[in-house]
Amino acid sequence: MGVVEFLRASDYRGRVVTAILYLNKSDWDSGGELRVFDHHEKGEERDEKGIDIIPTGGKLILFDSSKVEHQVLASYGDDPRYALTCWVNGILT
């Protein structure tokens, strides 16, 4: 088991909610999508396709950090990708 798989399999963070507000232009088309994967139970294989969310300006994304795996894809072009990210730590009940 590699480092990434170990971190995915363990609860190494207390994050329960992630909020991302994109500050890019409203017509953003330079990559940097947020890829989210369907929730799966521990030990199950995840769907590697995922769903890509385009980081257009003004878009707010909220998700359960303890259940939703995600990754940020590479951006390209001359415009930098801007996002304001906030995590809420704790225990969901």
C-alpha positions, 0 to 999 in steps of 0.5 A: 500500500502506497502513501496515497492509498494509506491516506485514503484508507485512514482518517488522518484529518478531522475535516467534515465539510469542505467549501470551495468558492471559485474566484475565476472569470465567469467564462473560465475555460483553462482546466483546473476542474475539481474531480469528485468521485462517488462515495464508496465504503472503505475497502471498495474500489472507487469509480476512477472516472469521477465527475468534473466540476468546472471552476467558473467564477462565483461557483460555490461547492460544498461537500462532506470531506469525510466521504467524498474523495476528490482531486484538482486537475491541472490548469493551463493557459495564461490565467491563474486559477483562483479559489478560496477554500475553507474546511470545517473540522469536527464530527458529523452526527 
